Amino acid sequence: MGAMASNLEWKKGSAELLILSVLEARPRHGYEISKIIEQKSEGKLSFHVASLYPLLYRLENRDWLKGHWVERAGQRRRRYYRLTRAGRRVLASQQQGWQQFVEAVNRITGGVTEAENV
């Protein structure tokens, strides 16, 4: 498997965690979510409309997100998403699971663990 295919698989496996994490602080609209992920990952991760919005709808159907439309004068209508109580529980669980996964991979690959950084 090439590096590009690996990156796509990693992104697919972490997409929910990334989106929930971005929404932890406050509600955001889809375009803003994608831009934050792209900026914070220094351009290494990006979501295209064709994959982002179906994922947002799926998370909303699971009751992890709640969306509402906002209309402002002179701007196009945007759908803002916020975490629900269930979404916050899922996020906490996924963050813990992700941390354990990263630590395990680092132990195997010889990567630096957070404890070693302190």
N, C-alpha and C positions, 0 to 999 in steps of 0.2 A: 504494500500500500504506500503510495507517495505521500509527501508532506502535505500537499493540498488536500488530499482525501482525509488524512488524519485530522487536520484542522477542522474540516467540515463535520466529522464525527464528534470531535470534542465540543464544538459549538452546539451541535444538536443535543448532546447530552447535558449541556449546562444552560441552555436557553431559558428555561423556566426560572432557574436560580438567578440568572442575570436580570431578567425583567422584574421579578419580585424584589430583588435587591435595589434596583433603581427606584422602584415605587415605595420603598420603605419610608423615605423621608417625607414625601408629599405626593399628591396626585399629579400626573403628567399625561400629556397626549402622546400618541404613537410616534410621531416624528421626533419629538423631544426625547423619548425613551431611546430611540435608535441613535440619535446624535450623542447622547450621554455615554452609551455603551461604546460607540466608536471613539469618542474623545478620551475616555478613561482607559481604554485598551490601547491607546496611542495608534489607532488605525488598524490594529490586528484583528478586531472583531467588528463586524457590521451586519446589520439586518436589512434586507430588502423588503419592500412593501409586500411582495408576494409571500414572504414567509412570516413577517412580523405580525400582520393583522390577523391571519388565521390563528396564530398562537395566542394573541390577546383574546380573541373570541373564545377559544378553547378554555383559557384560564378563567374567563368570565362565566362560562357555562359550568365550570367546576365550583363556582362560588368562591374563588380565590381573589378575584378582582370584581369591582363594581364600576361600570362605566356610565358616564352621563354626558350629554351633549351640551356644549357651551357656545353661545352665539355672542359675538361682540361686533359693534359697529365698525365697518370698514375691514373686517377680517372674515375669513371663511369659517364655517362652523367646524368645531373640533370636538372629538370625543376624548374626555379626560378619564383616566383610570386611577383607581385607588385600591389599596389592599383592603380586603375584608378581614374580619377576625380570623376566619379559617385560613386566609392567605398568609397572615402573620405567623400562624402556627406552622404552616407548611414551610414558610421561609426559614424559620428558626431550625426546623428539622433538617432542611436541605443544607443550610449553612454548616450545621454540625457534621452532617454526613460528608459534605465536600471537604471540610477541614481534615477529617479522619482519612479520607481518600488521598488527599495531597500529602499528608504526613507519611502514609504507607508507601506511596509511590516514591517519595523522597528517600525513604529508608532503603528501598530496593535499588534506586538509580544512583544513590550517592548525592542527591540534591541536598541543599541546605534546609533544615527544618527551622520553624519559628523559634524553638527553644535554643537553637545554636546561634541565632541572631542576637539574642539578649546578652 
